[in-house]
Amino acid sequence: MPLVERDYFKEPFTEAELRSLLGDRPATDFFSWRSPTARALGLAAKKSSLSNDNLIRLMIEEPNLIRRPLFEVDGQLVAGFDPAAREQLSKLVGAEIPAPKKK
């Protein structure tokens, strides 16, 4: 399976690209609520009042608010590299995805 890598800090998503990538999935699932940027902007306290459109706009304006890494496999989008994300990714690619080595 070929891997296409994109640094979305150097090549930011357009709104149309991000909407297409998210599809029907809620932006909140791919929003980095614990990022320093989200904390600095006080977004966690506003979480319930932010619409999907608000979140997408914020993600376009500030790519740090997009959970990383993002993997798209056969139309399925997986965000992050925590154990649950690795398990989901492993099922999609049909191979075990090991945890990162500790430094």
MARBA-3410 file (N, C-alpha, C, O; in Angstrom, 1 decimal):
103
0.9,-1.2,0.0,0.0,0.0,0.0,0.9,1.2,0.0,1.7,1.4,0.9 ~ 0.8,2.1,-1.0,1.6,3.3,-1.1,1.3,4.3,0.0,0.1,4.4,0.4 ~ 2.3,5.0,0.5,2.1,6.0,1.5,2.3,7.3,0.9,3.3,7.6,0.3 ~ 1.4,8.2,1.1,1.5,9.6,0.6,1.6,10.5,1.9,0.7,10.5,2.7 ~ 2.7,11.2,2.0,2.9,12.0,3.2,2.7,13.5,2.8,3.0,13.9,1.7
2.0,14.2,3.7,1.8,15.6,3.5,2.0,16.4,4.8,1.5,16.0,5.9 ~ 2.9,17.4,4.7,3.1,18.2,5.9,2.2,19.4,5.8,2.4,20.3,5.0 ~ 1.1,19.3,6.5,0.0,20.3,6.4,0.3,21.6,7.0,-0.5,22.5,7.1 ~ 1.6,21.8,7.5,2.0,23.1,8.0,2.7,23.8,6.8,2.5,25.0,6.6 ~ 3.3,23.0,5.9,4.0,23.6,4.7,3.0,23.7,3.6,3.0,24.6,2.7
2.1,22.7,3.5,1.0,22.7,2.5,-0.3,22.6,3.2,-0.9,21.5,3.2 ~ -0.8,23.7,3.7,-2.1,23.7,4.4,-3.3,23.2,3.6,-3.3,23.3,2.4 ~ -4.2,22.6,4.3,-5.5,22.2,3.7,-6.3,23.4,3.3,-6.3,24.4,4.0 ~ -7.0,23.3,2.2,-8.0,24.3,1.9,-9.3,23.8,2.7,-9.3,22.7,3.2 ~ -10.2,24.7,2.8,-11.5,24.3,3.5,-12.1,23.1,2.8,-12.6,22.2,3.4
-12.1,23.2,1.4,-12.8,22.1,0.7,-12.0,20.8,0.9,-12.7,19.7,1.0 ~ -10.7,20.8,0.9,-9.9,19.6,1.2,-10.2,19.0,2.5,-10.4,17.8,2.7 ~ -10.2,19.8,3.6,-10.5,19.4,4.9,-11.9,18.8,5.0,-12.1,17.8,5.6 ~ -12.9,19.5,4.5,-14.3,19.0,4.5,-14.4,17.7,3.8,-15.1,16.8,4.2 ~ -13.7,17.5,2.6,-13.7,16.3,1.9,-13.1,15.1,2.7,-13.6,14.0,2.7
-12.0,15.4,3.3,-11.3,14.5,4.1,-12.1,14.0,5.3,-12.2,12.8,5.6 ~ -12.8,14.9,6.0,-13.6,14.6,7.1,-14.9,13.9,6.7,-15.4,13.0,7.5 ~ -15.4,14.2,5.5,-16.7,13.6,5.1,-17.8,13.9,6.1,-18.0,15.1,6.5 ~ -18.5,12.9,6.5,-19.6,13.1,7.4,-19.2,13.0,8.9,-20.0,13.1,9.8 ~ -17.9,12.8,9.1,-17.4,12.6,10.5,-17.3,14.0,11.1,-17.0,15.0,10.5
-17.6,14.1,12.4,-17.6,15.4,13.1,-16.1,15.9,13.3,-15.2,15.1,13.6 ~ -15.9,17.2,13.0,-14.6,17.8,13.2,-14.1,17.6,14.6,-12.8,17.5,14.7 ~ -14.9,17.6,15.6,-14.4,17.4,16.9,-13.6,16.2,17.2,-12.7,16.2,18.0 ~ -13.9,15.1,16.4,-13.1,13.9,16.5,-11.7,14.0,16.0,-10.8,13.2,16.3 ~ -11.4,15.1,15.2,-10.1,15.3,14.6,-9.4,16.6,15.1,-8.4,17.0,14.6
-10.1,17.2,16.1,-9.6,18.5,16.6,-8.7,18.2,17.8,-9.0,17.4,18.7 ~ -7.6,18.9,17.9,-6.6,18.6,18.9,-6.9,19.5,20.1,-6.3,20.6,20.3 ~ -7.8,19.0,21.0,-8.3,19.8,22.1,-7.2,20.1,23.1,-7.3,21.1,23.9 ~ -6.2,19.2,23.2,-5.2,19.3,24.3,-3.9,20.0,23.7,-2.9,20.1,24.5 ~ -4.0,20.5,22.5,-2.8,21.2,22.0,-2.5,22.5,22.7,-3.5,23.1,23.3
-1.3,22.9,22.7,-1.0,24.2,23.4,-1.8,25.4,22.8,-2.2,26.3,23.5 ~ -2.1,25.3,21.5,-2.8,26.3,20.8,-4.3,26.3,21.3,-4.8,27.4,21.6 ~ -4.9,25.2,21.4,-6.3,25.1,21.9,-6.3,25.6,23.4,-7.3,26.3,23.8 ~ -5.3,25.2,24.2,-5.3,25.7,25.6,-5.1,27.2,25.6,-5.8,27.9,26.4 ~ -4.2,27.8,24.8,-4.0,29.2,24.8,-5.2,30.0,24.4,-5.4,31.1,24.9
-6.0,29.4,23.5,-7.2,30.1,23.0,-8.4,29.8,23.9,-9.5,30.4,23.7 ~ -8.2,29.0,25.0,-9.3,28.6,25.9,-10.5,27.9,25.2,-11.6,28.1,25.5 ~ -10.1,27.0,24.2,-11.2,26.4,23.4,-11.9,25.3,24.1,-13.1,25.0,23.8 ~ -11.3,24.6,25.1,-11.9,23.5,25.8,-13.1,24.0,26.5,-14.2,23.3,26.6 ~ -13.1,25.2,27.1,-14.2,25.8,27.8,-15.4,26.2,26.8,-16.5,26.3,27.2
-15.0,26.3,25.6,-16.0,26.7,24.6,-16.5,25.5,23.7,-17.3,25.7,22.8 ~ -16.0,24.3,24.1,-16.2,23.1,23.2,-17.7,22.9,22.8,-18.0,22.6,21.7 ~ -18.5,23.0,23.8,-20.0,22.8,23.5,-20.6,23.8,22.6,-21.7,23.6,22.0 ~ -20.0,25.0,22.5,-20.6,26.1,21.8,-20.0,26.2,20.4,-20.5,27.0,19.6 ~ -19.0,25.4,20.1,-18.4,25.5,18.7,-19.0,24.5,17.8,-19.0,23.3,18.0
-19.5,25.0,16.7,-20.1,24.2,15.7,-19.0,23.5,14.8,-17.9,23.9,14.9 ~ -19.5,22.6,14.0,-18.6,21.9,13.1,-17.9,22.9,12.2,-16.7,22.8,11.9 ~ -18.7,23.8,11.7,-18.1,24.9,10.8,-17.1,25.7,11.5,-16.0,26.1,11.0 ~ -17.3,26.1,12.8,-16.4,26.8,13.6,-15.1,26.0,13.7,-14.0,26.6,13.6 ~ -15.2,24.8,14.0,-14.0,23.9,14.2,-13.2,23.8,12.9,-12.0,23.9,13.0
-13.8,23.6,11.8,-13.1,23.5,10.6,-12.4,24.8,10.2,-11.3,24.8,9.8 ~ -13.1,25.9,10.5,-12.5,27.2,10.2,-11.2,27.4,11.1,-10.2,27.8,10.6 ~ -11.3,27.0,12.4,-10.2,27.1,13.3,-9.0,26.2,12.8,-7.9,26.6,12.9 ~ -9.4,25.0,12.4,-8.4,24.0,11.9,-7.6,24.6,10.6,-6.4,24.3,10.5 ~ -8.4,25.3,9.8,-7.8,25.8,8.6,-6.8,27.0,9.0,-5.7,27.1,8.5
-7.3,27.8,9.9,-6.5,29.0,10.3,-5.3,28.6,11.1,-4.2,29.2,11.0 ~ -5.4,27.5,11.9,-4.3,27.1,12.8,-4.1,25.6,12.7,-4.8,24.8,13.4 ~ -3.3,25.1,11.8,-3.1,23.6,11.6,-2.7,22.9,12.9,-2.9,21.7,12.9 ~ -2.2,23.6,13.9,-1.9,22.9,15.2,-3.1,22.3,15.8,-3.0,21.5,16.7 ~ -4.3,22.8,15.4,-5.5,22.3,16.0,-6.0,21.0,15.3,-7.1,20.5,15.7
-5.3,20.5,14.3,-5.7,19.2,13.7,-4.9,18.1,14.4,-3.6,18.2,14.5 ~ -5.6,17.1,14.9,-4.9,16.0,15.5,-3.9,15.3,14.5,-4.2,15.2,13.3 ~ -2.8,15.0,15.1,-1.7,14.4,14.2,-1.3,13.0,14.8,-1.4,12.8,16.0 ~ -0.8,12.2,14.0,-0.9,12.2,12.5,-2.2,11.8,12.0,-3.0,11.2,12.8 ~ -2.5,12.1,10.8,-3.8,11.7,10.2,-3.4,10.6,9.1,-2.5,10.8,8.4
-4.2,9.5,9.2,-4.0,8.5,8.2,-5.4,8.3,7.5,-6.4,8.2,8.1 ~ -5.3,8.2,6.2,-6.5,7.8,5.4,-6.2,6.5,4.7,-5.3,6.4,3.9 ~ -7.0,5.5,5.0,-6.9,4.2,4.4,-8.2,3.7,3.9,-9.2,3.6,4.7 ~ -8.3,3.5,2.6,-9.6,3.1,2.0,-10.8,3.9,2.5,-11.8,3.4,2.8 ~ -10.6,5.2,2.5,-11.7,6.1,2.9,-12.0,6.2,4.4,-12.8,7.0,4.8
-11.2,5.5,5.2,-11.3,5.6,6.6,-10.3,6.5,7.1,-9.1,6.5,6.7 ~ -10.7,7.4,8.0,-9.7,8.4,8.6,-9.4,8.1,10.0,-10.3,7.9,10.8 ~ -8.1,8.0,10.3,-7.6,7.7,11.7,-6.8,8.8,12.1,-5.9,9.2,11.4 ~ -7.0,9.3,13.3,-6.2,10.4,13.8,-5.5,10.0,15.1,-6.0,9.3,15.9 ~ -4.3,10.5,15.2,-3.5,10.2,16.4,-2.7,8.9,16.3,-2.8,8.2,15.3
-2.0,8.6,17.3,-1.2,7.4,17.3,-1.2,6.7,18.7,-0.3,6.0,19.1 ~ -2.3,6.9,19.4,-2.5,6.3,20.7,-2.9,4.8,20.4,-3.1,4.4,19.3 ~ -3.0,4.0,21.5,-3.2,2.6,21.3,-4.5,2.3,20.5,-4.5,1.4,19.6 ~ -5.6,3.0,20.7,-6.8,2.8,19.9,-6.7,3.1,18.5,-7.2,2.4,17.6 ~ -6.0,4.2,18.2,-5.7,4.6,16.8,-4.8,3.5,16.1,-5.1,3.2,14.9
-3.8,3.1,16.8,-2.9,2.1,16.2,-3.7,0.8,15.9,-3.5,0.1,14.9 ~ -4.6,0.4,16.8,-5.4,-0.8,16.6,-6.3,-0.7,15.4,-6.4,-1.6,14.6 ~ -6.9,0.5,15.3,-7.8,0.7,14.1,-7.0,0.7,12.8,-7.4,0.1,11.8 ~ -5.8,1.4,12.9,-5.0,1.4,11.7,-4.5,0.0,11.3,-4.4,-0.3,10.2 ~ -4.1,-0.8,12.3,-3.7,-2.2,12.1,-4.7,-3.0,11.4,-4.4,-3.7,10.5
-6.0,-2.8,11.8,-7.1,-3.6,11.1,-7.2,-3.1,9.7,-7.5,-3.9,8.8 ~ -7.1,-1.8,9.4,-7.2,-1.3,8.1,-6.1,-1.7,7.1,-6.4,-2.0,6.0 ~ -4.9,-1.8,7.6,-3.8,-2.2,6.7,-3.5,-3.7,6.8,-2.7,-4.2,6.0 ~ -4.1,-4.4,7.7,-3.8,-5.8,7.8,-2.5,-6.2,8.4,-1.9,-7.2,8.1 ~ -1.9,-5.3,9.2,-0.6,-5.6,9.8,-0.5,-4.8,11.1,-1.1,-3.8,11.3
0.3,-5.4,12.0,0.4,-4.8,13.3,1.2,-3.5,13.2,2.2,-3.4,12.5 ~ 0.7,-2.4,13.9,1.4,-1.2,13.9,2.0,-1.0,15.3,1.2,-0.9,16.3 ~ 3.3,-1.2,15.5,3.9,-1.1,16.8,3.9,0.3,17.4,3.8,1.3,16.7 ~ 3.9,0.3,18.7,4.0,1.6,19.5,5.4,2.2,19.2,6.3,1.5,18.9 ~ 5.4,3.5,19.2,6.7,4.2,19.0,7.7,3.8,20.0,7.3,3.5,21.2
9.0,3.7,19.7,10.0,3.4,20.6,10.2,4.6,21.5,10.2,5.7,21.1 ~ 10.4,4.3,22.8,10.6,5.3,23.8,12.0,5.9,23.7,12.9,5.1,23.4 ~ 12.1,7.2,23.9,13.4,7.8,23.7,14.2,7.7,25.0,15.4,8.1,25.0
END
